Amino acid sequence: MTPVERLSGIVVWVLAIATVVFLLTPLAVTVAVSFGSSAVFTLPAPSWSLRWYEALGRSRELWGVVATSVQLAALSTVLGLGLGTAAAIGLLNGRFPGRDAIVTFLVSPLMLPGLVIGIAMLEAYRAAGLRSVWVSLILAHVVITLPYVVRTVYAALSLFDFTLIDAARTLGLSYPKAIVQVLVPALAPAFVTSGMFAFLASMDNYPISIFFTDAWTRTLPIQMLQFVEESPDPTIAAISTLLILLAVVVLVVGDRMVGLRRMADL
């Protein structure tokens, strides 16, 4: 290895470590603050305590909001998986003008600012006469979860050999059974991956949800903003730490499920 290559390797490692530290420092600070005993955001903490997690356990209002967010995220993820898979299959196997434009359009919610999408959907709902908070939230969250499903499943389908379905049918399976027993297992890793990202995106969404919530139906990010405005104490850090833990658990479980599925295929 030449001196230039050795120096380049060192520079790459330094930049990589600096990037990781830059990205993880805010998370580490949030977790540390959540375990402090001080009533204000301060580091280093005068002492360590679980008082803010105990306060979360006593908050009935918070757990109602958490239940609403989980239900909304789960339902929007299931609907997104169904609609996104159907759209991906149609776009991959279909031969019609504008197919590439439709693929780009379906992922456009990831390209546009959330506030822009929220305002556009608010005007569309108002023009359509839609007033139901739950229906508005579900439709909005399906829109923001759909791109994850479409892109992931579309990529997985592009590697799938559809002649396997024909082979299964020649062995006596009906078309629906061939889909369930051949296509669905092959797409299981894509379903798990896209479902994880869709669920987390729905749980964490604020800029679109703010337009459709009311005093009786609020999501967790909206409630967190209210906590910051009304009582800015480390309780919000405790909530953030639990959300970080949720993301880590979901990703680890999803990775293990994908790994087990691949081992089963081998």
C-alpha positions as CSV (number, residue, x, y, z in Angstrom):
1,M,0.0,0.0,0.0
2,T,1.4,3.3,-1.0
3,P,1.6,6.3,1.4
4,V,-1.1,8.1,-0.6
5,E,-3.5,5.1,-0.3
6,R,-2.7,4.8,3.4
7,L,-3.4,8.5,3.9
8,S,-6.6,8.3,1.9
9,G,-7.8,5.4,4.1
10,I,-7.1,7.3,7.2
11,V,-9.0,10.4,5.9
12,V,-12.0,8.2,5.0
13,W,-12.1,6.6,8.4
14,V,-11.8,10.0,10.2
15,L,-14.6,11.4,8.1
16,A,-16.8,8.3,8.7
17,I,-16.2,8.5,12.5
18,A,-16.9,12.2,12.5
19,T,-20.1,11.7,10.6
20,V,-21.3,9.0,13.0
21,V,-20.5,11.1,16.0
22,F,-22.2,14.1,14.5
23,L,-25.4,12.1,13.8
24,L,-25.5,10.2,17.1
25,T,-24.6,13.1,19.5
26,P,-28.1,14.6,19.6
27,L,-29.6,11.1,20.3
28,A,-27.1,10.5,23.1
29,V,-27.8,13.9,24.6
30,T,-31.5,13.2,24.5
31,V,-31.1,9.9,26.2
32,A,-28.8,11.3,28.9
33,V,-31.2,14.2,29.7
34,S,-34.1,11.8,30.1
35,F,-32.3,10.1,33.0
36,G,-31.4,13.3,34.8
37,S,-33.1,14.4,38.0
38,S,-33.1,18.1,37.1
39,A,-36.4,19.7,36.1
40,V,-34.7,21.5,33.3
41,F,-32.6,20.4,30.4
42,T,-29.1,20.3,31.8
43,L,-25.9,18.2,31.3
44,P,-24.1,16.9,33.2
45,A,-27.1,16.0,35.3
46,P,-26.8,16.6,39.1
47,S,-27.9,13.0,39.7
48,W,-29.6,10.2,37.8
49,S,-33.2,9.3,38.2
50,L,-36.2,7.6,36.5
51,R,-38.6,10.3,37.6
52,W,-39.5,11.4,34.0
53,Y,-40.3,7.8,33.0
54,E,-42.4,7.5,36.1
55,A,-44.2,10.6,35.1
56,L,-45.0,9.1,31.7
57,G,-46.4,6.0,33.4
58,R,-48.8,8.2,35.3
59,S,-50.0,10.2,32.3
60,R,-53.3,8.9,31.1
61,E,-53.5,11.5,28.4
62,L,-50.2,10.5,26.9
63,W,-51.1,6.8,26.7
64,G,-54.3,7.6,24.9
65,V,-52.4,9.5,22.3
66,V,-49.9,6.7,22.0
67,A,-52.7,4.2,21.4
68,T,-54.1,6.5,18.7
69,S,-50.7,6.8,17.0
70,V,-50.1,3.1,17.0
71,Q,-53.6,2.3,15.7
72,L,-53.2,4.9,12.9
73,A,-49.7,3.7,12.0
74,A,-50.7,0.0,12.0
75,L,-53.8,0.6,9.8
76,S,-52.0,2.9,7.4
77,T,-49.2,0.4,7.1
78,V,-51.5,-2.5,6.3
79,L,-53.4,-0.4,3.7
80,G,-50.1,0.9,2.3
81,L,-48.8,-2.7,1.9
82,G,-51.9,-3.8,0.1
83,L,-52.2,-0.8,-2.2
84,G,-48.5,-0.5,-2.8
85,T,-48.0,-4.2,-3.7
86,A,-50.9,-4.0,-6.1
87,A,-49.5,-0.9,-7.7
88,A,-46.0,-2.3,-7.9
89,I,-47.3,-5.5,-9.6
90,G,-49.4,-3.5,-12.1
91,L,-46.6,-1.1,-12.9
92,L,-44.0,-3.9,-13.4
93,N,-46.2,-6.1,-15.6
94,G,-48.2,-3.4,-17.3
95,R,-47.3,-2.1,-20.7
96,F,-48.9,1.3,-21.1
97,P,-47.8,4.9,-21.8
98,G,-46.6,7.0,-18.9
99,R,-45.7,4.0,-16.7
100,D,-42.4,5.6,-15.6
101,A,-44.2,8.9,-14.8
102,I,-46.7,7.0,-12.6
103,V,-43.8,5.4,-10.7
104,T,-42.3,8.8,-10.1
105,F,-45.6,10.2,-9.1
106,L,-46.2,7.5,-6.5
107,V,-42.9,8.3,-4.7
108,S,-43.4,12.1,-5.0
109,P,-44.5,12.4,-1.3
110,L,-40.9,11.6,-0.4
111,M,-39.7,14.5,-2.6
112,L,-42.0,17.2,-1.4
113,P,-42.0,19.0,1.9
114,G,-44.5,17.6,4.4
115,L,-46.2,21.0,4.9
116,V,-46.8,21.3,1.1
117,I,-48.4,17.9,1.0
118,G,-50.5,18.7,4.1
119,I,-51.8,22.0,2.8
120,A,-52.6,20.3,-0.6
121,M,-54.5,17.5,1.1
122,L,-56.3,19.8,3.4
123,E,-57.6,21.8,0.4
124,A,-58.5,18.6,-1.4
125,Y,-60.5,17.2,1.6
126,R,-62.3,20.5,2.0
127,A,-63.3,20.5,-1.7
128,A,-64.5,16.9,-1.4
129,G,-66.4,17.7,1.8
130,L,-64.5,15.3,4.0
131,R,-64.7,16.2,7.6
132,S,-64.0,13.0,9.5
133,V,-60.7,13.3,11.5
134,W,-59.9,9.6,11.4
135,V,-60.6,9.1,7.7
136,S,-58.5,12.2,6.9
137,L,-55.6,11.0,9.0
138,I,-55.7,7.5,7.6
139,L,-55.8,8.7,4.0
140,A,-53.0,11.2,4.7
141,H,-50.8,8.5,6.3
142,V,-51.4,6.0,3.5
143,V,-50.1,8.7,1.1
144,I,-46.9,9.1,3.1
145,T,-46.4,5.3,3.6
146,L,-47.2,4.3,0.1
147,P,-43.8,5.3,-1.4
148,Y,-41.8,3.1,0.9
149,V,-43.9,0.1,-0.1
150,V,-44.0,0.8,-3.9
151,R,-40.3,1.3,-4.3
152,T,-39.3,-1.6,-2.1
153,V,-41.8,-4.1,-3.5
154,Y,-41.2,-2.9,-7.1
155,A,-37.5,-3.5,-6.7
156,A,-38.1,-7.0,-5.3
157,L,-40.6,-7.9,-8.0
158,S,-38.1,-6.8,-10.7
159,L,-35.9,-9.7,-9.5
160,F,-38.7,-12.3,-9.2
161,D,-39.2,-14.9,-11.9
162,F,-42.9,-14.9,-12.7
163,T,-42.6,-18.2,-14.6
164,L,-42.5,-19.8,-11.1
165,I,-46.1,-19.0,-10.7
166,D,-46.9,-20.7,-14.1
167,A,-44.9,-23.7,-12.9
168,A,-46.9,-23.9,-9.7
169,R,-50.1,-23.7,-11.7
170,T,-49.0,-26.6,-13.9
171,L,-48.5,-28.6,-10.7
172,G,-52.1,-28.2,-9.7
173,L,-52.3,-24.9,-7.8
174,S,-54.9,-22.4,-8.6
175,Y,-53.7,-18.9,-9.4
176,P,-54.6,-17.4,-6.0
177,K,-52.9,-20.3,-4.2
178,A,-49.8,-20.0,-6.5
179,I,-49.6,-16.3,-5.5
180,V,-49.9,-17.1,-1.8
181,Q,-47.4,-20.0,-1.8
182,V,-44.9,-18.7,-4.3
183,L,-45.0,-14.9,-4.7
184,V,-45.8,-13.9,-1.1
185,P,-42.9,-15.8,0.5
186,A,-40.5,-14.4,-2.1
187,L,-41.6,-10.9,-1.3
188,A,-41.6,-11.4,2.5
189,P,-38.3,-9.5,3.1
190,A,-39.6,-6.6,1.0
191,F,-42.9,-6.6,3.0
192,V,-41.0,-6.6,6.3
193,T,-38.6,-3.8,5.2
194,S,-41.2,-1.5,3.7
195,G,-43.6,-2.2,6.5
196,M,-41.0,-1.2,9.1
197,F,-40.2,2.1,7.4
198,A,-43.9,2.8,6.7
199,F,-44.8,2.2,10.4
200,L,-42.0,4.4,11.7
201,A,-42.8,7.1,9.1
202,S,-46.4,7.2,10.2
203,M,-45.6,7.2,14.0
204,D,-43.2,10.1,13.5
205,N,-45.1,12.2,11.1
206,Y,-45.9,15.8,12.2
207,P,-46.1,18.2,9.3
208,I,-49.1,16.4,7.7
209,S,-50.8,15.2,10.8
210,I,-51.0,18.8,12.2
211,F,-53.6,19.7,9.6
212,F,-56.0,16.9,10.4
213,T,-56.0,16.5,14.2
214,D,-58.4,18.1,16.6
215,A,-58.7,18.5,20.4
216,W,-60.0,14.9,20.8
217,T,-57.9,13.1,18.2
218,R,-54.1,13.8,18.4
219,T,-51.1,11.9,17.4
220,L,-47.9,11.5,19.5
221,P,-45.8,14.1,17.6
222,I,-48.6,16.7,18.1
223,Q,-48.8,15.9,21.8
224,M,-45.0,16.2,22.1
225,L,-45.2,19.7,20.6
226,Q,-47.9,20.6,23.2
227,F,-45.6,19.3,26.0
228,V,-42.8,21.5,24.7
229,E,-45.0,24.6,24.6
230,E,-46.8,24.0,28.0
231,S,-44.3,22.2,30.2
232,P,-40.8,22.1,28.7
233,D,-39.3,19.5,31.1
234,P,-37.3,16.3,30.4
235,T,-40.5,14.4,30.0
236,I,-40.2,15.1,26.3
237,A,-36.7,13.6,26.4
238,A,-38.1,10.5,28.0
239,I,-40.7,10.2,25.2
240,S,-38.0,10.7,22.6
241,T,-35.9,8.0,24.1
242,L,-38.7,5.6,24.0
243,L,-39.3,6.4,20.3
244,I,-35.6,5.8,19.7
245,L,-35.9,2.5,21.4
246,L,-39.0,1.6,19.3
247,A,-37.1,2.4,16.1
248,V,-34.1,0.2,17.2
249,V,-36.4,-2.7,18.3
250,V,-38.4,-2.5,15.0
251,L,-35.3,-2.5,12.9
252,V,-33.6,-5.3,14.9
253,V,-36.7,-7.5,14.8
254,G,-37.2,-6.8,11.1
255,D,-33.6,-7.7,10.3
256,R,-33.9,-11.0,12.2
257,M,-37.1,-11.8,10.4
258,V,-35.5,-11.1,7.0
259,G,-32.4,-13.2,8.0
260,L,-34.6,-16.1,9.2
261,R,-36.5,-16.0,5.9
262,R,-33.4,-16.1,3.8
263,M,-32.0,-19.0,5.8
264,A,-35.3,-20.8,5.3
265,D,-35.0,-20.2,1.5
266,L,-31.5,-21.7,1.5
